[in-house]
Amino acid sequence: MLYPSVDKILTKVDSKYLLVHVASKRSKQMLEYNHYQMKEEEYKNKKHLGRAMEEIDKGLVTIVKK
């Protein structure tokens, strides 16, 4: 099972498509710059995409609509 669940995150993000876009962009930033919003021990996921989802769930990633 995925943590955090997509249904839980969709209360903070308008659509699944926007969630996919933001999570993939944030995970690529993690890979490129090796910058994390939380301490390594605080993440439940080991992969960057899961960690990006955790950051979105905790409100650490701000979504700006243009």
All heavy atoms as TSV, in Angstrom:
chain	resi	resn	atom	element	x	y	z
A	1	MET	N	N	0.832	-1.175	0.000
A	1	MET	CA	C	0.000	0.000	0.000
A	1	MET	C	C	0.882	1.245	0.000
A	1	MET	O	O	1.916	1.281	0.647
A	1	MET	CB	C	-0.914	0.004	1.221
A	1	MET	CG	C	-1.822	1.214	1.220
A	1	MET	SD	S	-2.973	1.337	2.583
A	1	MET	CE	C	-4.026	-0.034	2.290
A	2	LEU	N	N	0.432	2.240	-0.731
A	2	LEU	CA	C	1.176	3.488	-0.835
A	2	LEU	C	C	0.931	4.372	0.377
A	2	LEU	O	O	-0.169	4.433	0.910
A	2	LEU	CB	C	0.749	4.249	-2.083
A	2	LEU	CG	C	1.097	3.622	-3.416
A	2	LEU	CD1	C	0.451	4.425	-4.532
A	2	LEU	CD2	C	2.590	3.593	-3.607
A	3	TYR	N	N	1.982	5.031	0.794
A	3	TYR	CA	C	1.852	6.041	1.839
A	3	TYR	C	C	2.411	7.327	1.308
A	3	TYR	O	O	3.525	7.327	0.782
A	3	TYR	CB	C	2.606	5.642	3.106
A	3	TYR	CG	C	2.535	6.749	4.137
A	3	TYR	CD1	C	1.434	6.860	4.958
A	3	TYR	CD2	C	3.537	7.695	4.239
A	3	TYR	CE1	C	1.343	7.888	5.881
A	3	TYR	CE2	C	3.452	8.726	5.157
A	3	TYR	CZ	C	2.360	8.811	5.975
A	3	TYR	OH	O	2.267	9.830	6.869
A	4	PRO	N	N	1.780	8.402	1.411
A	4	PRO	CA	C	0.385	8.610	1.811
A	4	PRO	C	C	-0.556	8.246	0.677
A	4	PRO	O	O	-0.161	8.226	-0.485
A	4	PRO	CB	C	0.334	10.103	2.106
A	4	PRO	CG	C	1.400	10.697	1.271
A	4	PRO	CD	C	2.463	9.654	1.150
A	5	SER	N	N	-1.785	7.984	1.011
A	5	SER	CA	C	-2.734	7.556	-0.017
A	5	SER	C	C	-3.087	8.729	-0.938
A	5	SER	O	O	-3.105	9.882	-0.523
A	5	SER	CB	C	-4.010	6.999	0.620
A	5	SER	OG	O	-4.760	8.029	1.192
A	6	VAL	N	N	-3.360	8.400	-2.162
A	6	VAL	CA	C	-3.695	9.413	-3.163
A	6	VAL	C	C	-4.991	10.123	-2.783
A	6	VAL	O	O	-5.118	11.337	-2.956
A	6	VAL	CB	C	-3.805	8.767	-4.568
A	6	VAL	CG1	C	-4.282	9.769	-5.589
A	6	VAL	CG2	C	-2.472	8.178	-4.979
A	7	ASP	N	N	-5.936	9.389	-2.246
A	7	ASP	CA	C	-7.210	9.993	-1.842
A	7	ASP	C	C	-7.005	11.065	-0.777
A	7	ASP	O	O	-7.673	12.091	-0.791
A	7	ASP	CB	C	-8.170	8.929	-1.321
A	7	ASP	CG	C	-8.566	7.937	-2.396
A	7	ASP	OD1	O	-8.621	8.349	-3.576
A	7	ASP	OD2	O	-8.817	6.766	-2.064
A	8	LYS	N	N	-6.086	10.827	0.130
A	8	LYS	CA	C	-5.804	11.801	1.187
A	8	LYS	C	C	-5.171	13.064	0.612
A	8	LYS	O	O	-5.506	14.174	0.999
A	8	LYS	CB	C	-4.878	11.165	2.222
A	8	LYS	CG	C	-4.572	12.052	3.393
A	8	LYS	CD	C	-3.678	11.332	4.378
A	8	LYS	CE	C	-3.269	12.265	5.500
A	8	LYS	NZ	N	-2.284	11.643	6.382
A	9	ILE	N	N	-4.267	12.891	-0.340
A	9	ILE	CA	C	-3.577	14.034	-0.936
A	9	ILE	C	C	-4.512	14.840	-1.834
A	9	ILE	O	O	-4.370	16.051	-1.956
A	9	ILE	CB	C	-2.331	13.580	-1.723
A	9	ILE	CG1	C	-1.348	12.899	-0.785
A	9	ILE	CG2	C	-1.641	14.754	-2.396
A	9	ILE	CD1	C	-0.152	12.319	-1.472
A	10	LEU	N	N	-5.477	14.178	-2.447
A	10	LEU	CA	C	-6.393	14.877	-3.356
A	10	LEU	C	C	-7.272	15.894	-2.644
A	10	LEU	O	O	-7.908	16.715	-3.285
A	10	LEU	CB	C	-7.243	13.881	-4.137
A	10	LEU	CG	C	-6.508	13.188	-5.274
A	10	LEU	CD1	C	-7.419	12.160	-5.943
A	10	LEU	CD2	C	-6.008	14.193	-6.300
A	11	THR	N	N	-7.301	15.871	-1.320
A	11	THR	CA	C	-8.010	16.918	-0.594
A	11	THR	C	C	-7.214	18.223	-0.614
A	11	THR	O	O	-7.765	19.291	-0.403
A	11	THR	CB	C	-8.269	16.505	0.872
A	11	THR	OG1	O	-7.029	16.262	1.522
A	11	THR	CG2	C	-9.149	15.270	0.941
A	12	LYS	N	N	-5.913	18.124	-0.908
A	12	LYS	CA	C	-5.039	19.304	-0.946
A	12	LYS	C	C	-4.717	19.752	-2.364
A	12	LYS	O	O	-4.318	20.878	-2.584
A	12	LYS	CB	C	-3.744	18.997	-0.209
A	12	LYS	CG	C	-3.977	18.652	1.241
A	12	LYS	CD	C	-2.730	18.230	1.932
A	12	LYS	CE	C	-3.102	17.841	3.353
A	12	LYS	NZ	N	-2.004	17.420	4.139
A	13	VAL	N	N	-4.867	18.843	-3.315
A	13	VAL	CA	C	-4.568	19.124	-4.727
A	13	VAL	C	C	-5.855	18.951	-5.519
A	13	VAL	O	O	-6.647	18.060	-5.232
A	13	VAL	CB	C	-3.471	18.160	-5.247
A	13	VAL	CG1	C	-3.132	18.442	-6.679
A	13	VAL	CG2	C	-2.222	18.252	-4.384
A	14	ASP	N	N	-6.056	19.793	-6.518
A	14	ASP	CA	C	-7.321	19.810	-7.257
A	14	ASP	C	C	-7.586	18.558	-8.092
A	14	ASP	O	O	-8.707	18.107	-8.182
A	14	ASP	CB	C	-7.381	21.032	-8.162
A	14	ASP	CG	C	-7.433	22.322	-7.369
A	14	ASP	OD1	O	-7.821	22.277	-6.195
A	14	ASP	OD2	O	-7.084	23.371	-7.929
A	15	SER	N	N	-6.557	18.008	-8.726
A	15	SER	CA	C	-6.788	16.873	-9.617
A	15	SER	C	C	-5.626	15.894	-9.566
A	15	SER	O	O	-4.529	16.225	-9.129
A	15	SER	CB	C	-6.983	17.355	-11.056
A	15	SER	OG	O	-5.764	17.843	-11.577
A	16	LYS	N	N	-5.900	14.694	-10.040
A	16	LYS	CA	C	-4.856	13.664	-10.090
A	16	LYS	C	C	-3.746	14.068	-11.051
A	16	LYS	O	O	-2.579	13.787	-10.813
A	16	LYS	CB	C	-5.450	12.326	-10.528
A	16	LYS	CG	C	-6.337	11.689	-9.511
A	16	LYS	CD	C	-6.876	10.356	-10.028
A	16	LYS	CE	C	-7.843	9.755	-9.040
A	16	LYS	NZ	N	-8.396	8.490	-9.527
A	17	TYR	N	N	-4.111	14.731	-12.127
A	17	TYR	CA	C	-3.130	15.135	-13.124
A	17	TYR	C	C	-2.157	16.162	-12.557
A	17	TYR	O	O	-0.946	16.091	-12.783
A	17	TYR	CB	C	-3.830	15.689	-14.365
A	17	TYR	CG	C	-4.774	14.691	-14.969
A	17	TYR	CD1	C	-6.147	14.843	-14.837
A	17	TYR	CD2	C	-4.300	13.567	-15.638
A	17	TYR	CE1	C	-7.022	13.923	-15.371
A	17	TYR	CE2	C	-5.162	12.634	-16.171
A	17	TYR	CZ	C	-6.520	12.812	-16.041
A	17	TYR	OH	O	-7.376	11.884	-16.555
A	18	LEU	N	N	-2.677	17.102	-11.802
A	18	LEU	CA	C	-1.833	18.098	-11.160
A	18	LEU	C	C	-0.932	17.434	-10.117
A	18	LEU	O	O	0.250	17.765	-10.007
A	18	LEU	CB	C	-2.682	19.185	-10.506
A	18	LEU	CG	C	-1.927	20.313	-9.806
A	18	LEU	CD1	C	-1.044	21.071	-10.796
A	18	LEU	CD2	C	-2.898	21.267	-9.134
A	19	LEU	N	N	-1.478	16.478	-9.383
A	19	LEU	CA	C	-0.693	15.749	-8.391
A	19	LEU	C	C	0.468	15.009	-9.044
A	19	LEU	O	O	1.599	15.074	-8.561
A	19	LEU	CB	C	-1.586	14.775	-7.625
A	19	LEU	CG	C	-0.877	13.860	-6.643
A	19	LEU	CD1	C	-0.188	14.662	-5.547
A	19	LEU	CD2	C	-1.850	12.867	-6.043
A	20	VAL	N	N	0.211	14.337	-10.140
A	20	VAL	CA	C	1.263	13.611	-10.860
A	20	VAL	C	C	2.336	14.578	-11.350
A	20	VAL	O	O	3.533	14.314	-11.210
A	20	VAL	CB	C	0.666	12.820	-12.045
A	20	VAL	CG1	C	1.744	12.298	-12.958
A	20	VAL	CG2	C	-0.198	11.696	-11.532
A	21	HIS	N	N	1.917	15.691	-11.894
A	21	HIS	CA	C	2.865	16.672	-12.420
A	21	HIS	C	C	3.748	17.239	-11.310
A	21	HIS	O	O	4.975	17.294	-11.447
A	21	HIS	CB	C	2.109	17.801	-13.125
A	21	HIS	CG	C	2.981	18.872	-13.665
A	21	HIS	ND1	N	3.790	18.674	-14.763
A	21	HIS	CD2	C	3.206	20.135	-13.250
A	21	HIS	CE1	C	4.474	19.786	-14.995
A	21	HIS	NE2	N	4.127	20.693	-14.084
A	22	VAL	N	N	3.147	17.648	-10.214
A	22	VAL	CA	C	3.899	18.258	-9.110
A	22	VAL	C	C	4.818	17.234	-8.452
A	22	VAL	O	O	5.977	17.525	-8.160
A	22	VAL	CB	C	2.924	18.877	-8.082
A	22	VAL	CG1	C	3.650	19.328	-6.839
A	22	VAL	CG2	C	2.188	20.042	-8.708
A	23	ALA	N	N	4.320	16.029	-8.221
A	23	ALA	CA	C	5.131	15.000	-7.570
A	23	ALA	C	C	6.322	14.603	-8.438
A	23	ALA	O	O	7.432	14.430	-7.929
A	23	ALA	CB	C	4.280	13.783	-7.250
A	24	SER	N	N	6.115	14.479	-9.741
A	24	SER	CA	C	7.237	14.105	-10.609
A	24	SER	C	C	8.263	15.221	-10.694
A	24	SER	O	O	9.470	14.968	-10.680
A	24	SER	CB	C	6.739	13.734	-12.005
A	24	SER	OG	O	6.229	14.859	-12.677
A	25	LYS	N	N	7.794	16.465	-10.736
A	25	LYS	CA	C	8.717	17.594	-10.786
A	25	LYS	C	C	9.545	17.684	-9.498
A	25	LYS	O	O	10.747	17.908	-9.532
A	25	LYS	CB	C	7.932	18.887	-11.018
A	25	LYS	CG	C	8.768	20.044	-11.417
A	25	LYS	CD	C	7.890	21.170	-11.914
A	25	LYS	CE	C	8.741	22.180	-12.637
A	25	LYS	NZ	N	7.970	23.183	-13.319
A	26	ARG	N	N	8.879	17.485	-8.363
A	26	ARG	CA	C	9.580	17.554	-7.076
A	26	ARG	C	C	10.571	16.400	-6.932
A	26	ARG	O	O	11.672	16.579	-6.429
A	26	ARG	CB	C	8.569	17.541	-5.921
A	26	ARG	CG	C	9.205	17.529	-4.559
A	26	ARG	CD	C	10.017	18.780	-4.300
A	26	ARG	NE	N	10.715	18.641	-3.036
A	26	ARG	CZ	C	12.014	18.891	-2.871
A	26	ARG	NH1	N	12.747	19.333	-3.866
A	26	ARG	NH2	N	12.574	18.721	-1.705
A	27	SER	N	N	10.213	15.207	-7.388
A	27	SER	CA	C	11.129	14.074	-7.275
A	27	SER	C	C	12.358	14.271	-8.166
A	27	SER	O	O	13.465	13.891	-7.788
A	27	SER	CB	C	10.423	12.766	-7.621
A	27	SER	OG	O	10.066	12.717	-8.975
A	28	LYS	N	N	12.181	14.905	-9.322
A	28	LYS	CA	C	13.332	15.215	-10.179
A	28	LYS	C	C	14.241	16.243	-9.523
A	28	LYS	O	O	15.469	16.172	-9.651
A	28	LYS	CB	C	12.863	15.711	-11.543
A	28	LYS	CG	C	12.251	14.617	-12.389
A	28	LYS	CD	C	11.716	15.153	-13.695
A	28	LYS	CE	C	11.009	14.065	-14.464
A	28	LYS	NZ	N	10.406	14.557	-15.710
A	29	GLN	N	N	13.657	17.200	-8.796
A	29	GLN	CA	C	14.461	18.179	-8.060
A	29	GLN	C	C	15.269	17.481	-6.967
A	29	GLN	O	O	16.431	17.823	-6.738
A	29	GLN	CB	C	13.574	19.241	-7.416
A	29	GLN	CG	C	12.958	20.202	-8.383
A	29	GLN	CD	C	11.979	21.151	-7.701
A	29	GLN	OE1	O	11.624	20.963	-6.541
A	29	GLN	NE2	N	11.531	22.147	-8.443
A	30	MET	N	N	14.669	16.517	-6.305
A	30	MET	CA	C	15.378	15.765	-5.271
A	30	MET	C	C	16.581	15.029	-5.859
A	30	MET	O	O	17.660	15.015	-5.266
A	30	MET	CB	C	14.452	14.761	-4.597
A	30	MET	CG	C	13.414	15.355	-3.718
A	30	MET	SD	S	12.372	14.027	-3.071
A	30	MET	CE	C	11.348	14.921	-1.955
A	31	LEU	N	N	16.377	14.426	-7.013
A	31	LEU	CA	C	17.466	13.706	-7.669
A	31	LEU	C	C	18.581	14.644	-8.112
A	31	LEU	O	O	19.762	14.363	-7.927
A	31	LEU	CB	C	16.942	12.947	-8.894
A	31	LEU	CG	C	16.270	11.623	-8.637
A	31	LEU	CD1	C	15.588	11.135	-9.905
A	31	LEU	CD2	C	17.282	10.614	-8.160
A	32	GLU	N	N	18.205	15.764	-8.693
A	32	GLU	CA	C	19.193	16.675	-9.266
A	32	GLU	C	C	19.972	17.443	-8.209
A	32	GLU	O	O	21.189	17.555	-8.293
A	32	GLU	CB	C	18.491	17.661	-10.204
A	32	GLU	CG	C	19.450	18.548	-10.969
A	32	GLU	CD	C	18.737	19.424	-11.978
A	32	GLU	OE1	O	17.564	19.163	-12.306
A	32	GLU	OE2	O	19.365	20.392	-12.444
A	33	TYR	N	N	19.260	17.973	-7.211
A	33	TYR	CA	C	19.914	18.852	-6.237
A	33	TYR	C	C	20.185	18.195	-4.890
A	33	TYR	O	O	20.847	18.797	-4.041
A	33	TYR	CB	C	19.067	20.106	-6.015
A	33	TYR	CG	C	18.847	20.892	-7.274
A	33	TYR	CD1	C	17.587	20.980	-7.851
A	33	TYR	CD2	C	19.908	21.541	-7.902
A	33	TYR	CE1	C	17.379	21.704	-9.019
A	33	TYR	CE2	C	19.702	22.259	-9.076
A	33	TYR	CZ	C	18.439	22.335	-9.620
A	33	TYR	OH	O	18.235	23.044	-10.775
A	34	ASN	N	N	19.661	16.984	-4.691
A	34	ASN	CA	C	19.827	16.261	-3.432
A	34	ASN	C	C	19.358	17.110	-2.251
A	34	ASN	O	O	20.004	17.153	-1.206
A	34	ASN	CB	C	21.280	15.815	-3.257
A	34	ASN	CG	C	21.404	14.673	-2.285
A	34	ASN	OD1	O	20.462	13.931	-2.073
A	34	ASN	ND2	N	22.567	14.542	-1.680
A	35	HIS	N	N	18.235	17.799	-2.438
A	35	HIS	CA	C	17.665	18.669	-1.404
A	35	HIS	C	C	16.337	18.094	-0.953
A	35	HIS	O	O	15.462	17.800	-1.763
A	35	HIS	CB	C	17.452	20.082	-1.959
A	35	HIS	CG	C	16.812	20.993	-0.969
A	35	HIS	ND1	N	15.464	21.219	-0.964
A	35	HIS	CD2	C	17.330	21.706	0.050
A	35	HIS	CE1	C	15.170	22.054	0.023
A	35	HIS	NE2	N	16.287	22.369	0.649
A	36	TYR	N	N	16.201	17.928	0.362
A	36	TYR	CA	C	14.984	17.373	0.936
A	36	TYR	C	C	14.394	18.363	1.928
A	36	TYR	O	O	15.117	19.080	2.611
A	36	TYR	CB	C	15.284	16.047	1.637
A	36	TYR	CG	C	15.885	15.017	0.716
A	36	TYR	CD1	C	17.252	14.807	0.668
A	36	TYR	CD2	C	15.083	14.281	-0.129
A	36	TYR	CE1	C	17.803	13.874	-0.186
A	36	TYR	CE2	C	15.616	13.347	-0.995
A	36	TYR	CZ	C	16.982	13.141	-1.020
A	36	TYR	OH	O	17.507	12.229	-1.876
A	37	GLN	N	N	13.077	18.384	2.047
A	37	GLN	CA	C	12.384	19.290	2.956
A	37	GLN	C	C	12.400	18.771	4.398
A	37	GLN	O	O	12.253	19.543	5.335
A	37	GLN	CB	C	10.931	19.482	2.520
A	37	GLN	CG	C	10.771	20.090	1.160
A	37	GLN	CD	C	11.000	21.589	1.158
A	37	GLN	OE1	O	11.096	22.223	2.195
A	37	GLN	NE2	N	11.123	22.147	-0.022
A	38	MET	N	N	12.552	17.467	4.569
A	38	MET	CA	C	12.552	16.854	5.904
A	38	MET	C	C	13.874	16.114	6.090
A	38	MET	O	O	14.650	15.942	5.148
A	38	MET	CB	C	11.390	15.858	6.041
A	38	MET	CG	C	10.036	16.462	5.796
A	38	MET	SD	S	8.612	15.373	6.074
A	38	MET	CE	C	8.976	13.905	5.202
A	39	LYS	N	N	14.113	15.666	7.300
A	39	LYS	CA	C	15.295	14.855	7.573
A	39	LYS	C	C	15.100	13.475	6.957
A	39	LYS	O	O	13.982	12.989	6.836
A	39	LYS	CB	C	15.508	14.718	9.077
A	39	LYS	CG	C	15.840	16.030	9.744
A	39	LYS	CD	C	16.019	15.836	11.221
A	39	LYS	CE	C	16.284	17.166	11.885
A	39	LYS	NZ	N	16.369	17.067	13.337
A	40	GLU	N	N	16.191	12.840	6.590
A	40	GLU	CA	C	16.136	11.524	5.934
A	40	GLU	C	C	15.375	10.496	6.772
A	40	GLU	O	O	14.663	9.664	6.240
A	40	GLU	CB	C	17.558	11.016	5.671
A	40	GLU	CG	C	18.320	11.804	4.641
A	40	GLU	CD	C	18.086	11.303	3.237
A	40	GLU	OE1	O	17.620	10.166	3.063
A	40	GLU	OE2	O	18.378	12.064	2.316
A	41	GLU	N	N	15.512	10.558	8.090
A	41	GLU	CA	C	14.885	9.569	8.971
A	41	GLU	C	C	13.371	9.742	9.056
A	41	GLU	O	O	12.660	8.813	9.429
A	41	GLU	CB	C	15.440	9.672	10.399
A	41	GLU	CG	C	16.939	9.648	10.513
A	41	GLU	CD	C	17.578	11.021	10.370
A	41	GLU	OE1	O	17.057	12.007	10.923
A	41	GLU	OE2	O	18.598	11.101	9.674
A	42	GLU	N	N	12.869	10.922	8.732
A	42	GLU	CA	C	11.439	11.207	8.856
A	42	GLU	C	C	10.609	10.643	7.706
A	42	GLU	O	O	9.396	10.520	7.834
A	42	GLU	CB	C	11.212	12.713	8.959
A	42	GLU	CG	C	11.787	13.324	10.217
A	42	GLU	CD	C	11.622	14.830	10.272
A	42	GLU	OE1	O	10.999	15.410	9.345
A	42	GLU	OE2	O	12.128	15.431	11.221
A	43	TYR	N	N	11.250	10.328	6.587
A	43	TYR	CA	C	10.528	9.788	5.432
A	43	TYR	C	C	10.193	8.321	5.657
A	43	TYR	O	O	11.012	7.563	6.170
A	43	TYR	CB	C	11.367	9.915	4.157
A	43	TYR	CG	C	11.524	11.324	3.659
A	43	TYR	CD1	C	12.722	12.008	3.830
A	43	TYR	CD2	C	10.486	11.974	3.003
A	43	TYR	CE1	C	12.879	13.297	3.356
A	43	TYR	CE2	C	10.631	13.258	2.529
A	43	TYR	CZ	C	11.833	13.918	2.715
A	43	TYR	OH	O	11.979	15.186	2.246
A	44	LYS	N	N	9.009	7.921	5.242
A	44	LYS	CA	C	8.630	6.513	5.295
A	44	LYS	C	C	8.999	5.805	3.995
A	44	LYS	O	O	9.215	4.611	3.982
A	44	LYS	CB	C	7.131	6.374	5.565
A	44	LYS	CG	C	6.750	6.843	6.953
A	44	LYS	CD	C	5.316	6.537	7.261
A	44	LYS	CE	C	4.998	7.004	8.671
A	44	LYS	NZ	N	3.619	6.715	9.041
A	45	ASN	N	N	9.053	6.567	2.896
A	45	ASN	CA	C	9.391	6.008	1.587
A	45	ASN	C	C	10.884	6.140	1.333
A	45	ASN	O	O	11.523	7.072	1.810
A	45	ASN	CB	C	8.630	6.746	0.476
A	45	ASN	CG	C	7.147	6.468	0.534
A	45	ASN	OD1	O	6.720	5.348	0.329
A	45	ASN	ND2	N	6.359	7.488	0.825
A	46	LYS	N	N	11.393	5.231	0.547
A	46	LYS	CA	C	12.810	5.282	0.190
A	46	LYS	C	C	13.033	5.914	-1.180
A	46	LYS	O	O	14.088	6.444	-1.446
A	46	LYS	CB	C	13.408	3.875	0.209
A	46	LYS	CG	C	13.403	3.281	1.590
A	46	LYS	CD	C	14.054	1.938	1.624
A	46	LYS	CE	C	13.847	1.363	3.003
A	46	LYS	NZ	N	14.945	0.678	3.532
A	47	LYS	N	N	12.024	5.849	-2.030
A	47	LYS	CA	C	12.155	6.388	-3.375
A	47	LYS	C	C	11.741	7.852	-3.411
A	47	LYS	O	O	10.935	8.312	-2.602
A	47	LYS	CB	C	11.318	5.566	-4.351
A	47	LYS	CG	C	11.812	4.141	-4.445
A	47	LYS	CD	C	11.066	3.372	-5.481
A	47	LYS	CE	C	11.618	1.959	-5.552
A	47	LYS	NZ	N	10.972	1.172	-6.581
A	48	HIS	N	N	12.293	8.570	-4.370
A	48	HIS	CA	C	12.074	10.007	-4.464
A	48	HIS	C	C	10.617	10.369	-4.732
A	48	HIS	O	O	10.114	11.356	-4.183
A	48	HIS	CB	C	12.967	10.612	-5.549
A	48	HIS	CG	C	14.415	10.492	-5.239
A	48	HIS	ND1	N	15.028	11.222	-4.259
A	48	HIS	CD2	C	15.379	9.713	-5.772
A	48	HIS	CE1	C	16.306	10.917	-4.194
A	48	HIS	NE2	N	16.537	9.992	-5.103
A	49	LEU	N	N	9.937	9.598	-5.538
A	49	LEU	CA	C	8.536	9.904	-5.845
A	49	LEU	C	C	7.660	9.778	-4.594
A	49	LEU	O	O	6.810	10.619	-4.334
A	49	LEU	CB	C	8.011	8.997	-6.958
A	49	LEU	CG	C	6.638	9.338	-7.496
A	49	LEU	CD1	C	6.613	10.753	-8.052
A	49	LEU	CD2	C	6.231	8.349	-8.565
A	50	GLY	N	N	7.882	8.749	-3.814
A	50	GLY	CA	C	7.145	8.586	-2.564
A	50	GLY	C	C	7.454	9.694	-1.579
A	50	GLY	O	O	6.561	10.191	-0.869
A	51	ARG	N	N	8.713	10.112	-1.543
A	51	ARG	CA	C	9.102	11.209	-0.658
A	51	ARG	C	C	8.462	12.518	-1.102
A	51	ARG	O	O	8.058	13.332	-0.274
A	51	ARG	CB	C	10.616	11.337	-0.612
A	51	ARG	CG	C	11.267	10.189	0.137
A	51	ARG	CD	C	12.753	10.333	0.195
A	51	ARG	NE	N	13.312	9.267	1.031
A	51	ARG	CZ	C	14.561	9.214	1.401
A	51	ARG	NH1	N	15.416	10.148	1.011
A	51	ARG	NH2	N	14.990	8.232	2.168
A	52	ALA	N	N	8.364	12.713	-2.399
A	52	ALA	CA	C	7.703	13.910	-2.914
A	52	ALA	C	C	6.233	13.911	-2.521
A	52	ALA	O	O	5.682	14.953	-2.137
A	52	ALA	CB	C	7.851	13.980	-4.431
A	53	MET	N	N	5.589	12.758	-2.569
A	53	MET	CA	C	4.187	12.652	-2.166
A	53	MET	C	C	4.031	12.964	-0.674
A	53	MET	O	O	3.077	13.613	-0.269
A	53	MET	CB	C	3.653	11.250	-2.469
A	53	MET	CG	C	3.682	10.902	-3.939
A	53	MET	SD	S	2.307	11.539	-4.820
A	53	MET	CE	C	1.149	10.245	-4.562
A	54	GLU	N	N	4.977	12.509	0.133
A	54	GLU	CA	C	4.933	12.810	1.565
A	54	GLU	C	C	5.049	14.315	1.811
A	54	GLU	O	O	4.350	14.868	2.658
A	54	GLU	CB	C	6.066	12.096	2.304
A	54	GLU	CG	C	5.863	10.612	2.457
A	54	GLU	CD	C	6.965	9.971	3.265
A	54	GLU	OE1	O	7.258	10.440	4.379
A	54	GLU	OE2	O	7.553	8.979	2.774
A	55	GLU	N	N	5.941	14.969	1.074
A	55	GLU	CA	C	6.112	16.416	1.221
A	55	GLU	C	C	4.846	17.169	0.810
A	55	GLU	O	O	4.459	18.138	1.464
A	55	GLU	CB	C	7.308	16.904	0.400
A	55	GLU	CG	C	8.633	16.481	0.966
A	55	GLU	CD	C	9.813	16.991	0.177
A	55	GLU	OE1	O	9.606	17.695	-0.843
A	55	GLU	OE2	O	10.949	16.696	0.566
A	56	ILE	N	N	4.203	16.716	-0.250
A	56	ILE	CA	C	2.953	17.340	-0.687
A	56	ILE	C	C	1.880	17.149	0.384
A	56	ILE	O	O	1.146	18.073	0.720
A	56	ILE	CB	C	2.495	16.770	-2.043
A	56	ILE	CG1	C	3.486	17.167	-3.141
A	56	ILE	CG2	C	1.095	17.245	-2.393
A	56	ILE	CD1	C	3.295	16.424	-4.435
A	57	ASP	N	N	1.816	15.963	0.956
A	57	ASP	CA	C	0.826	15.665	1.987
A	57	ASP	C	C	1.032	16.526	3.233
A	57	ASP	O	O	0.074	16.984	3.837
A	57	ASP	CB	C	0.894	14.185	2.365
A	57	ASP	CG	C	-0.135	13.801	3.396
A	57	ASP	OD1	O	-1.301	14.236	3.268
A	57	ASP	OD2	O	0.225	13.073	4.344
A	58	LYS	N	N	2.265	16.778	3.594
A	58	LYS	CA	C	2.553	17.576	4.796
A	58	LYS	C	C	2.504	19.076	4.538
A	58	LYS	O	O	2.703	19.867	5.441
A	58	LYS	CB	C	3.908	17.182	5.354
A	58	LYS	CG	C	3.909	15.771	5.882
A	58	LYS	CD	C	5.095	15.454	6.693
A	58	LYS	CE	C	4.954	14.007	7.109
A	58	LYS	NZ	N	5.663	13.661	8.266
A	59	GLY	N	N	2.276	19.474	3.290
A	59	GLY	CA	C	2.160	20.892	2.966
A	59	GLY	C	C	3.490	21.600	2.799
A	59	GLY	O	O	3.558	22.819	2.860
A	60	LEU	N	N	4.539	20.843	2.556
A	60	LEU	CA	C	5.868	21.423	2.392
A	60	LEU	C	C	6.124	21.888	0.965
A	60	LEU	O	O	7.062	22.627	0.716
A	60	LEU	CB	C	6.948	20.408	2.815
A	60	LEU	CG	C	6.873	19.969	4.271
A	60	LEU	CD1	C	7.884	18.846	4.526
A	60	LEU	CD2	C	7.124	21.128	5.202
A	61	VAL	N	N	5.290	21.447	0.037
A	61	VAL	CA	C	5.414	21.848	-1.360
A	61	VAL	C	C	4.234	22.756	-1.682
A	61	VAL	O	O	3.078	22.387	-1.486
A	61	VAL	CB	C	5.407	20.606	-2.294
A	61	VAL	CG1	C	5.436	21.032	-3.746
A	61	VAL	CG2	C	6.591	19.709	-1.979
A	62	THR	N	N	4.540	23.937	-2.171
A	62	THR	CA	C	3.498	24.898	-2.529
A	62	THR	C	C	3.210	24.803	-4.014
A	62	THR	O	O	4.120	24.822	-4.838
A	62	THR	CB	C	3.963	26.330	-2.191
A	62	THR	OG1	O	4.347	26.385	-0.822
A	62	THR	CG2	C	2.863	27.329	-2.446
A	63	ILE	N	N	1.946	24.705	-4.357
A	63	ILE	CA	C	1.535	24.615	-5.753
A	63	ILE	C	C	1.035	25.976	-6.189
A	63	ILE	O	O	0.080	26.509	-5.637
A	63	ILE	CB	C	0.442	23.553	-5.934
A	63	ILE	CG1	C	0.974	22.188	-5.487
A	63	ILE	CG2	C	-0.041	23.517	-7.376
A	63	ILE	CD1	C	-0.062	21.120	-5.420
A	64	VAL	N	N	1.717	26.551	-7.188
A	64	VAL	CA	C	1.349	27.859	-7.713
A	64	VAL	C	C	0.745	27.663	-9.091
A	64	VAL	O	O	1.381	27.116	-9.990
A	64	VAL	CB	C	2.590	28.777	-7.807
A	64	VAL	CG1	C	2.211	30.123	-8.365
A	64	VAL	CG2	C	3.248	28.918	-6.441
A	65	LYS	N	N	-0.480	28.097	-9.257
A	65	LYS	CA	C	-1.153	27.975	-10.551
A	65	LYS	C	C	-0.946	29.253	-11.329
A	65	LYS	O	O	-1.077	30.343	-10.801
A	65	LYS	CB	C	-2.640	27.723	-10.355
A	65	LYS	CG	C	-2.920	26.427	-9.659
A	65	LYS	CD	C	-4.402	26.254	-9.478
A	65	LYS	CE	C	-4.674	25.003	-8.677
A	65	LYS	NZ	N	-6.083	24.849	-8.404
A	66	LYS	N	N	-0.613	29.089	-12.601
A	66	LYS	CA	C	-0.376	30.259	-13.468
A	66	LYS	C	C	-1.530	30.458	-14.393
A	66	LYS	O	O	-2.245	29.645	-14.752
A	66	LYS	CB	C	0.905	30.076	-14.258
A	66	LYS	CG	C	2.119	30.119	-13.371
A	66	LYS	CD	C	3.362	30.006	-14.200
A	66	LYS	CE	C	4.580	30.054	-13.301
A	66	LYS	NZ	N	5.804	29.955	-14.046
